[in-house]
Amino acid sequence: MKSKLKSISFDQELLKKYDKSLPRYTSYPPATELKINSGEKEFKLGIESGNKKKTPLSLYCHIPFCESACYFCGCNTIITKNKKVASSYLEYIVNDIKKTSQFVSSDRLVNQIHWGGGTPNYLNQLQIEQLFNTIKNNFNIDKNAEISIEVNPKYVDKNLIFFLRNIGFNRISFGIQDFEEKVQNVINRVQPEEMLFQVMDWVKEANFESVNVDLIYGLPFQNRYTFEKTIQKTIELNPDRIAVFNFAYIPWIKPAQKNLPIDELPSASEKLAILQMAIDKFNDNNYVYIGMDHFAKPNDELSIAQEKGDLHRNFQGYTTKPESDLISFGMTSISMLHDVYVQNHKKIKDYYRTIDEGLLPIEKGFALSQDDIIRRSIIMELMCQSQLDKNRVKSKYNLNFNFDEYFAQELIDLQPLEKDGLVSLYDDRLEVTSSGRWLIRNIASIFDPYLKKSKENTFSKSI
């Protein structure tokens, strides 16, 4: 598997052609397909099916609270400085875990746990320990499980970092977004450079197995020259993994983004220039491109898994663990089993109400057809391996069908992308080119029939 990326160069017409609103394909079908008042029965049946197969588990806990709003954020959050809200929420998410775990066989191993938000370190140490112990006491955790947490570096100290490591977290992630003070001010996320380097020093001293940092390009006042300074400082920070997210400007979904000065957002061509620069900088400093918007050191598990063709992807991002059933806890969180997805209530009062009624707090769901499962496999293989082996798809699901006949229209629709240098088509496989890897959402979307039915502006722009 090739890990190096060449610089991407588009003319303006081609840029306009591929700058479309598309899903990020953290799942397929996208979460927009989930239906209200559906899913609890299917969810229980899906868990039972996984019990029989002893499918490994991945667990997610959503902590929605933040002390202040980051204007760029697209996550499901509750902004409040009243820390008392965490006590009530902790009571309910603990009940959520205990209730759901009753349906799960004790011999199913959990190989991945992730806490996200919001701000998981909004909880104090006693609350973190209570939630962590609840998971341990209700599930069978693999001794080699990846256990990760996102933290806001503004609200950590050395004591907390070492506490997290000592109770069992072995991976940690924090957002930088941009080192530039002007950008930090306009997005309402001020984080002094000295503080970020201090947090990284504590993380390394605590001996976390992996540390990830997040950057965002496409924010107000950014350009290729200012962001180059951010890239250089990030390299000096020396994280194991780096995510460089494309800012999704969706004020019709996330009203806080209306606080951003729209006239100061970089143009699509400038964003592409920023992207080109970032790719070159990371390549030159020995970071491997993993997929979508992620880089990792060559000795990182993700890089090794990609080289071997063992990379996987779920709602938690890229992972080295085998395909698992993802069960999620907390308001608005999404569970993803083999053939069913469900999402918990988005409003905290509804999440609390259903748990009080003794029900699973599921608001909506979606049962996957065999066609959905096949297409999901294709999309995830493209996203993870940058190629698609036609025979591998057939053998994986023991299918007796002709790939080229089944996906005849899709292969026709891929031809313009091949002409534009994004993908190469062969009799037995598809291969994504270096340029195509950064437009992988466009390539994957060819296999997504739901996209044609989606409302305009449902998704963020691909560039």
VEXDREN-2710 file (C-alpha; in Angstrom, 1 decimal):
% VEXDREN-2710
k/r/px/py/pz
1/MET/0.0/0.0/0.0
2/LYS/1.4/3.4/-1.0
3/SER/1.6/5.8/1.9
4/LYS/3.0/8.9/0.3
5/LEU/0.7/11.4/-1.3
6/LYS/1.7/13.6/-4.2
7/SER/0.6/17.3/-4.3
8/ILE/-2.8/17.7/-5.7
9/SER/-3.4/20.2/-8.5
10/PHE/-6.8/21.0/-9.9
11/ASP/-7.9/23.6/-12.4
12/GLN/-10.8/25.8/-11.3
13/GLU/-13.4/24.0/-13.4
14/LEU/-12.5/20.6/-11.9
15/LEU/-12.5/22.1/-8.4
16/LYS/-16.0/23.4/-8.9
17/LYS/-17.1/20.0/-10.3
18/TYR/-16.1/18.0/-7.2
19/ASP/-16.9/20.6/-4.5
20/LYS/-20.2/18.9/-3.6
21/SER/-22.2/18.4/-0.5
22/LEU/-21.5/14.8/0.5
23/PRO/-21.6/12.4/3.5
24/ARG/-18.3/11.8/5.4
25/TYR/-19.2/8.0/5.3
26/THR/-18.4/7.3/8.9
27/SER/-21.2/4.9/8.3
28/TYR/-23.2/3.6/5.3
29/PRO/-26.0/4.2/4.9
30/PRO/-25.4/7.7/6.4
31/ALA/-27.1/8.5/9.7
32/THR/-29.5/10.8/7.9
33/GLU/-31.4/7.7/6.8
34/LEU/-32.4/6.8/10.4
35/LYS/-36.2/6.9/10.9
36/ILE/-38.1/8.2/13.9
37/ASN/-39.8/5.7/16.2
38/SER/-37.9/2.8/14.8
39/GLY/-35.1/0.6/15.9
40/GLU/-35.5/-0.8/19.5
41/LYS/-36.8/-4.3/18.4
42/GLU/-34.2/-4.5/15.6
43/PHE/-31.5/-3.3/18.0
44/LYS/-32.2/-6.2/20.4
45/LEU/-32.3/-8.7/17.6
46/GLY/-29.0/-7.3/16.3
47/ILE/-27.4/-7.7/19.7
48/GLU/-28.7/-11.3/19.9
49/SER/-27.3/-12.1/16.5
50/GLY/-23.9/-10.7/17.6
51/ASN/-24.1/-12.8/20.8
52/LYS/-24.4/-16.0/18.7
53/LYS/-21.4/-15.0/16.5
54/LYS/-19.4/-13.6/19.5
55/THR/-18.8/-10.5/17.5
56/PRO/-16.3/-8.2/19.3
57/LEU/-17.7/-5.0/20.8
58/SER/-16.7/-1.3/20.5
59/LEU/-18.2/1.0/23.1
60/TYR/-18.8/4.8/22.9
61/CYS/-19.8/7.2/25.7
62/HIS/-21.1/10.7/24.8
63/ILE/-20.5/13.4/27.3
64/PRO/-22.3/16.4/25.7
65/PHE/-21.4/19.3/28.1
66/CYS/-19.0/22.2/27.3
67/GLU/-18.3/25.3/29.4
68/SER/-18.3/27.5/26.3
69/ALA/-19.3/27.2/22.7
70/CYS/-16.6/26.7/20.0
71/TYR/-18.2/28.4/17.0
72/PHE/-16.8/25.9/14.5
73/CYS/-18.2/22.9/16.3
74/GLY/-20.5/20.4/14.5
75/CYS/-20.9/18.1/17.5
76/ASN/-24.0/17.6/19.6
77/THR/-23.3/19.7/22.7
78/ILE/-24.9/21.4/25.7
79/ILE/-23.2/24.7/26.7
80/THR/-23.3/25.4/30.5
81/LYS/-21.0/26.3/33.3
82/ASN/-23.4/24.7/35.8
83/LYS/-21.5/21.5/36.7
84/LYS/-24.4/20.1/38.6
85/VAL/-25.9/18.9/35.3
86/ALA/-23.2/16.3/35.1
87/SER/-24.4/14.5/38.2
88/SER/-27.9/13.9/36.8
89/TYR/-26.5/12.9/33.4
90/LEU/-24.0/10.5/35.0
91/GLU/-26.9/8.8/36.8
92/TYR/-28.8/8.3/33.5
93/ILE/-25.9/7.2/31.4
94/VAL/-24.9/4.6/34.1
95/ASN/-28.5/3.3/33.9
96/ASP/-28.3/3.3/30.1
97/ILE/-25.1/1.1/30.3
98/LYS/-26.6/-1.3/32.8
99/LYS/-29.9/-1.7/30.9
100/THR/-28.2/-2.3/27.6
101/SER/-25.6/-4.7/28.9
102/GLN/-28.3/-7.1/30.1
103/PHE/-28.9/-8.0/26.4
104/VAL/-25.2/-8.6/25.7
105/SER/-23.5/-12.0/26.3
106/SER/-20.7/-11.8/28.9
107/ASP/-18.3/-13.7/26.6
108/ARG/-18.2/-11.0/24.0
109/LEU/-15.0/-9.1/24.3
110/VAL/-14.8/-5.3/24.1
111/ASN/-11.7/-4.3/22.1
112/GLN/-12.3/-0.6/21.8
113/ILE/-13.8/2.1/24.1
114/HIS/-14.0/5.8/23.3
115/TRP/-15.3/8.8/25.2
116/GLY/-16.3/11.8/23.2
117/GLY/-18.4/14.9/23.4
118/GLY/-18.8/17.7/24.1
119/THR/-16.0/17.6/26.7
120/PRO/-15.5/14.3/28.6
121/ASN/-13.2/16.1/31.1
122/TYR/-16.2/18.2/32.0
123/LEU/-16.7/15.4/34.5
124/ASN/-14.6/15.5/37.7
125/GLN/-12.3/12.6/38.7
126/LEU/-14.9/10.8/40.9
127/GLN/-17.5/11.0/38.1
128/ILE/-15.0/9.8/35.5
129/GLU/-14.0/6.8/37.7
130/GLN/-17.7/5.9/38.4
131/LEU/-18.5/5.9/34.7
132/PHE/-15.3/3.9/33.9
133/ASN/-16.0/1.3/36.6
134/THR/-19.6/1.0/35.4
135/ILE/-18.3/-0.1/31.9
136/LYS/-15.7/-2.4/33.5
137/ASN/-18.3/-4.1/35.7
138/ASN/-20.9/-4.6/33.0
139/PHE/-18.8/-5.6/30.0
140/ASN/-15.9/-8.0/29.3
141/ILE/-13.0/-5.8/28.5
142/ASP/-10.1/-7.3/26.4
143/LYS/-6.8/-6.8/28.2
144/ASN/-5.4/-5.3/24.9
145/ALA/-8.4/-3.0/24.3
146/GLU/-7.9/0.5/22.9
147/ILE/-9.4/2.9/25.5
148/SER/-9.4/6.5/24.4
149/ILE/-10.7/9.8/25.6
150/GLU/-11.0/13.3/24.1
151/VAL/-10.1/16.2/26.3
152/ASN/-10.2/19.9/26.1
153/PRO/-6.6/21.1/27.0
154/LYS/-8.0/24.2/28.6
155/TYR/-9.4/22.2/31.5
156/VAL/-6.7/19.7/32.3
157/ASP/-3.7/19.6/34.6
158/LYS/-1.0/17.1/35.2
159/ASN/-2.9/15.4/38.0
160/LEU/-5.9/14.7/35.7
161/ILE/-3.7/13.4/32.8
162/PHE/-2.0/10.9/35.1
163/PHE/-5.3/10.0/36.7
164/LEU/-6.8/9.1/33.3
165/ARG/-3.7/7.0/32.4
166/ASN/-3.8/5.2/35.8
167/ILE/-7.4/4.2/35.7
168/GLY/-7.0/2.6/32.3
169/PHE/-7.1/5.1/29.4
170/ASN/-4.3/4.3/27.0
171/ARG/-5.0/6.8/24.2
172/ILE/-5.9/10.5/24.3
173/SER/-6.9/13.1/21.8
174/PHE/-7.2/16.9/22.0
175/GLY/-8.1/19.7/19.6
176/ILE/-5.7/22.4/18.5
177/GLN/-7.6/23.6/15.4
178/ASP/-5.1/26.4/14.7
179/PHE/-2.2/28.0/16.6
180/GLU/-2.9/31.4/15.2
181/GLU/-4.3/33.7/17.9
182/LYS/-6.5/35.6/15.5
183/VAL/-8.2/32.4/14.3
184/GLN/-8.6/31.2/17.9
185/ASN/-10.3/34.4/18.9
186/VAL/-12.8/34.4/16.1
187/ILE/-13.8/30.7/16.7
188/ASN/-14.0/31.3/20.5
189/ARG/-11.4/28.7/21.3
190/VAL/-8.3/30.5/22.8
191/GLN/-5.5/28.0/23.6
192/PRO/-2.0/29.5/24.2
193/GLU/0.8/27.7/22.5
194/GLU/2.6/27.2/25.8
195/MET/-0.4/25.5/27.3
196/LEU/-0.7/23.0/24.4
197/PHE/3.0/22.1/24.6
198/GLN/2.7/21.7/28.4
199/VAL/-0.3/19.3/28.0
200/MET/1.6/17.3/25.5
201/ASP/4.6/17.0/27.9
202/TRP/2.3/15.7/30.6
203/VAL/0.7/13.2/28.1
204/LYS/4.1/11.8/27.1
205/GLU/5.3/11.7/30.7
206/ALA/2.2/9.7/31.6
207/ASN/3.2/7.2/28.9
208/PHE/0.0/7.1/26.8
209/GLU/0.3/4.6/24.0
210/SER/-0.9/7.0/21.4
211/VAL/-1.8/10.7/21.3
212/ASN/-3.9/12.4/18.5
213/VAL/-4.4/16.1/17.8
214/ASP/-7.0/17.7/15.6
215/LEU/-6.5/20.6/13.2
216/ILE/-9.2/22.3/11.1
217/TYR/-8.6/24.0/7.8
218/GLY/-11.2/26.3/6.2
219/LEU/-11.7/28.6/9.3
220/PRO/-12.0/32.4/9.1
221/PHE/-8.7/34.3/8.5
222/GLN/-6.8/31.1/7.5
223/ASN/-4.6/31.0/4.5
224/ARG/-1.8/28.7/3.3
225/TYR/0.9/30.8/4.9
226/THR/-0.6/31.2/8.4
227/PHE/-1.6/27.5/8.5
228/GLU/1.9/26.5/7.5
229/LYS/3.0/27.9/10.9
230/THR/0.3/25.7/12.6
231/ILE/1.5/22.7/10.7
232/GLN/5.1/23.3/11.7
233/LYS/4.2/23.8/15.4
234/THR/2.1/20.6/15.3
235/ILE/5.1/18.7/13.9
236/GLU/7.2/20.1/16.8
237/LEU/4.5/18.9/19.2
238/ASN/5.2/15.4/17.8
239/PRO/1.9/13.6/18.2
240/ASP/1.5/10.0/17.0
241/ARG/-1.6/10.8/14.9
242/ILE/-2.9/14.0/13.3
243/ALA/-6.4/14.7/12.0
244/VAL/-6.7/17.6/9.6
245/PHE/-10.4/18.2/9.2
246/ASN/-12.1/20.2/6.5
247/PHE/-14.3/22.8/8.3
248/ALA/-18.0/22.1/7.6
249/TYR/-19.8/25.4/7.4
250/ILE/-23.4/24.4/8.1
251/PRO/-25.0/27.3/10.0
252/TRP/-28.5/26.0/9.1
253/ILE/-27.7/23.0/11.3
254/LYS/-25.3/24.5/13.8
255/PRO/-26.5/28.0/14.6
256/ALA/-23.4/28.9/16.6
257/GLN/-21.5/29.1/13.3
258/LYS/-23.5/32.2/12.5
259/ASN/-21.0/34.0/14.9
260/LEU/-18.3/33.4/12.3
261/PRO/-17.5/36.2/9.8
262/ILE/-18.6/34.5/6.5
263/ASP/-16.6/37.0/4.4
264/GLU/-13.4/35.8/6.1
265/LEU/-13.8/32.1/5.2
266/PRO/-11.1/31.0/2.7
267/SER/-12.2/30.3/-0.8
268/ALA/-12.4/26.7/-2.1
269/SER/-9.2/27.3/-4.1
270/GLU/-7.4/28.7/-1.0
271/LYS/-8.6/25.7/1.1
272/LEU/-7.1/23.4/-1.5
273/ALA/-3.8/25.3/-1.4
274/ILE/-3.8/24.8/2.4
275/LEU/-4.5/21.1/1.9
276/GLN/-1.6/20.8/-0.6
277/MET/0.7/22.5/1.8
278/ALA/-0.3/20.3/4.7
279/ILE/0.2/17.1/2.7
280/ASP/3.6/18.2/1.6
281/LYS/4.6/19.2/5.1
282/PHE/3.5/15.9/6.7
283/ASN/5.1/13.8/3.9
284/ASP/8.4/15.7/4.4
285/ASN/8.2/15.0/8.1
286/ASN/7.6/11.3/7.9
287/TYR/3.9/11.1/8.6
288/VAL/1.9/8.5/6.7
289/TYR/-1.4/9.4/5.1
290/ILE/-4.0/7.0/6.5
291/GLY/-7.2/8.1/4.8
292/MET/-9.8/10.9/4.6
293/ASP/-8.0/13.5/6.7
294/HIS/-5.8/11.4/9.0
295/PHE/-2.0/11.0/9.3
296/ALA/0.1/8.8/11.5
297/LYS/3.7/8.0/12.2
298/PRO/5.1/5.0/10.3
299/ASN/5.4/2.9/13.4
300/ASP/1.8/3.7/14.5
301/GLU/-0.7/0.8/14.5
302/LEU/-2.8/2.6/11.9
303/SER/0.1/2.9/9.5
304/ILE/1.0/-0.8/10.0
305/ALA/-2.6/-1.9/9.6
306/GLN/-2.9/0.1/6.4
307/GLU/0.2/-1.5/5.0
308/LYS/-1.1/-4.9/5.7
309/GLY/-4.6/-4.2/4.4
310/ASP/-6.1/-4.6/7.9
311/LEU/-7.4/-1.1/8.4
312/HIS/-11.1/-0.7/9.5
313/ARG/-13.4/2.3/10.0
314/ASN/-16.4/3.0/12.2
315/PHE/-18.1/5.9/13.9
316/GLN/-15.0/6.4/16.1
317/GLY/-12.8/6.7/13.0
318/TYR/-10.0/4.6/11.7
319/THR/-9.1/1.6/13.8
320/THR/-6.9/-1.5/13.7
321/LYS/-9.5/-3.6/15.5
322/PRO/-11.5/-6.2/13.6
323/GLU/-15.0/-5.4/12.5
324/SER/-17.1/-5.0/15.7
325/ASP/-20.6/-4.1/16.8
326/LEU/-20.5/-0.5/18.1
327/ILE/-22.8/0.1/21.1
328/SER/-23.1/3.7/22.2
329/PHE/-24.4/5.4/25.4
330/GLY/-25.6/8.8/26.2
331/MET/-27.9/11.3/24.4
332/THR/-27.7/11.5/20.6
333/SER/-25.1/8.7/20.4
334/ILE/-25.4/6.2/17.5
335/SER/-25.0/2.4/17.8
336/MET/-23.9/0.5/14.7
337/LEU/-24.5/-3.3/14.6
338/HIS/-24.0/-5.5/11.6
339/ASP/-27.5/-5.0/10.1
340/VAL/-29.0/-2.2/12.2
341/TYR/-28.2/1.3/13.3
342/VAL/-30.0/3.2/16.1
343/GLN/-29.6/6.7/17.6
344/ASN/-30.5/7.7/21.1
345/HIS/-32.7/10.7/21.7
346/LYS/-31.1/14.0/20.9
347/LYS/-32.9/16.1/23.5
348/ILE/-31.7/15.4/27.0
349/LYS/-35.2/15.5/28.5
350/ASP/-36.4/12.8/26.1
351/TYR/-33.2/10.7/26.9
352/TYR/-34.0/11.0/30.6
353/ARG/-37.8/10.3/30.1
354/THR/-37.3/7.0/28.2
355/ILE/-34.8/5.7/30.7
356/ASP/-37.2/6.6/33.6
357/GLU/-39.9/4.6/31.7
358/GLY/-37.6/1.6/31.7
359/LEU/-37.0/1.7/28.0
360/LEU/-33.9/1.9/25.9
361/PRO/-33.4/5.6/25.0
362/ILE/-33.7/5.0/21.2
363/GLU/-35.3/7.7/19.1
364/LYS/-34.7/6.3/15.6
365/GLY/-33.2/3.5/13.7
366/PHE/-32.5/1.8/10.4
367/ALA/-32.4/-1.9/9.3
368/LEU/-29.9/-2.6/6.6
369/SER/-30.7/-4.7/3.6
370/GLN/-28.2/-7.1/2.0
371/ASP/-27.6/-4.5/-0.7
372/ASP/-26.8/-1.9/2.0
373/ILE/-24.3/-4.3/3.6
374/ILE/-22.6/-5.0/0.3
375/ARG/-22.3/-1.3/-0.5
376/ARG/-21.1/-0.5/3.0
377/SER/-18.3/-3.1/2.5
378/ILE/-17.3/-1.4/-0.8
379/ILE/-17.4/2.1/0.6
380/MET/-15.4/1.2/3.7
381/GLU/-12.8/-0.7/1.6
382/LEU/-12.3/2.3/-0.6
383/MET/-12.1/4.6/2.5
384/CYS/-9.6/2.3/4.3
385/GLN/-7.5/0.6/1.6
386/SER/-7.8/3.1/-1.3
387/GLN/-8.7/0.2/-3.6
388/LEU/-11.5/-2.3/-4.2
389/ASP/-11.0/-6.0/-5.0
390/LYS/-14.1/-7.2/-6.7
391/ASN/-13.5/-10.9/-5.8
392/ARG/-12.9/-10.0/-2.2
393/VAL/-16.4/-8.5/-2.0
394/LYS/-18.0/-11.6/-3.5
395/SER/-16.1/-14.0/-1.2
396/LYS/-16.6/-12.0/1.9
397/TYR/-20.4/-12.4/1.7
398/ASN/-20.4/-15.7/-0.3
399/LEU/-22.1/-14.0/-3.2
400/ASN/-23.0/-15.7/-6.5
401/PHE/-23.2/-12.6/-8.6
402/ASN/-21.4/-10.8/-11.4
403/PHE/-19.9/-7.6/-9.9
404/ASP/-19.8/-5.7/-13.2
405/GLU/-23.4/-6.5/-13.9
406/TYR/-24.6/-5.7/-10.4
407/PHE/-22.8/-2.4/-10.3
408/ALA/-23.1/-1.7/-14.1
409/GLN/-24.4/1.9/-13.6
410/GLU/-21.8/2.7/-10.9
411/LEU/-19.0/1.6/-13.2
412/ILE/-20.3/3.9/-15.9
413/ASP/-20.6/6.7/-13.4
414/LEU/-16.9/6.1/-12.4
415/GLN/-15.6/6.7/-15.9
416/PRO/-15.6/10.5/-15.7
417/LEU/-13.7/10.3/-12.4
418/GLU/-11.2/8.0/-14.1
419/LYS/-10.8/10.5/-16.9
420/ASP/-10.2/13.2/-14.3
421/GLY/-7.4/11.1/-12.8
422/LEU/-9.2/10.2/-9.5
423/VAL/-9.5/6.4/-10.0
424/SER/-8.2/3.7/-12.2
425/LEU/-10.6/0.9/-13.3
426/TYR/-9.4/-2.6/-14.0
427/ASP/-11.2/-5.9/-14.8
428/ASP/-10.7/-7.3/-11.2
429/ARG/-10.3/-4.1/-9.1
430/LEU/-10.6/-0.3/-8.6
431/GLU/-7.7/1.7/-7.5
432/VAL/-7.9/5.2/-6.1
433/THR/-5.1/7.5/-7.3
434/SER/-3.1/9.9/-5.1
435/SER/-5.4/12.8/-6.1
436/GLY/-8.4/10.7/-5.6
437/ARG/-7.5/9.8/-2.1
438/TRP/-8.3/13.3/-0.9
439/LEU/-11.6/13.2/-2.9
440/ILE/-12.5/9.8/-1.6
441/ARG/-16.0/11.0/-0.5
442/ASN/-16.7/11.8/-4.2
443/ILE/-15.6/8.3/-5.3
444/ALA/-17.5/6.5/-2.5
445/SER/-20.6/8.5/-3.2
446/ILE/-20.9/6.7/-6.6
447/PHE/-22.0/3.6/-4.7
448/ASP/-24.5/5.5/-2.6
449/PRO/-28.1/5.4/-4.0
450/TYR/-29.5/7.3/-0.9
451/LEU/-27.5/10.4/-1.9
452/LYS/-29.8/11.0/-4.9
453/LYS/-32.8/11.3/-2.5
454/SER/-31.1/13.5/0.1
455/LYS/-32.1/17.1/0.6
456/GLU/-29.7/19.7/-0.7
457/ASN/-27.3/21.1/1.9
458/THR/-27.8/18.0/4.1
459/PHE/-24.0/17.4/4.1
460/SER/-20.9/19.5/4.2
461/LYS/-18.8/20.3/1.1
462/SER/-16.2/17.8/0.0
463/ILE/-13.6/20.5/-0.4
END
